[in-house]
């Protein structure tokens, strides 16, 4: 019933947009609706840090509403980062953890996010929180090596995840259900330092929904200098889990813990087997 209702609403909205687009008054009204949506914000407070996030759609609103509960283990890891450290947020999405690390820990953050849809909200969130001096957006995907390839996406919504670069599988190792794609340039962690002159990270947070092991493989010289890594791994995706662990150990890091929010234990999908792993030196 819920799906039927959502589809009916979607069809109604699509029809309304087509009607509005047929005349100048309708186009002006439609533009005002979009502009109004983009001005909506949600205030969030966590451990004494006040944040503001742009929430133009349901997904971005959900991310703001669940800021403290969706990945408490990630926030705990960020809270342990020494003030003033260099953090790479690989798969920054709309920048929730980027902004928190910059504001709460005074981190110098490099936010890697290739989605053209998420980049707008990422930039808005950095600006809303007055963090432009601490956060740099890197609008490119990281991968195993420098290469031209395709970013395949399962959604074009603001705040969406589950994309993949250069591969045909997603976060669970299964073929990705692509709805959109575009060609771009990917680079390795080594390329980011040597070609783009991005500072060596002290800490790395990585959540890219499937190719974590490939990024780690291409970044071994960088990983050998990192103090800690927080990386999302799906235990059921054995190639990802096994290879990621192998590369992290080879870089001299030791497994510390893996956690996810308790409510994911009853999730029927891949989230049940997906954890944020913490590795330390």
Buried (B, 14 or more C-beta within 10 A) or exposed (E): EEEEEEEEEEEEEEEEEEEBEEEEEBEEEBEEEEEEBBEEBBEBEBEEBEBBBBBBBEBBBEBBBBBEEBBBBBBBBBBEBEEEBBBBBBBBBBBBBBBBBBBBBEBBBBBBBBBBBBBBBBBBBBEBBEBEEBBBBBBBBBBBEBBEBBBBBBBEBBBBBBBBBBBEBBBBBEEBEBEBEEEBBBBBBBBBBEEEEBEEBBBBBBBBBBBBBBBBBBBBBBBEEBBBBBBBBBBBBEEBBEBBBEBBEEBEBEEEBBBBBEEBEEEEEBBBBBBBBBBBE
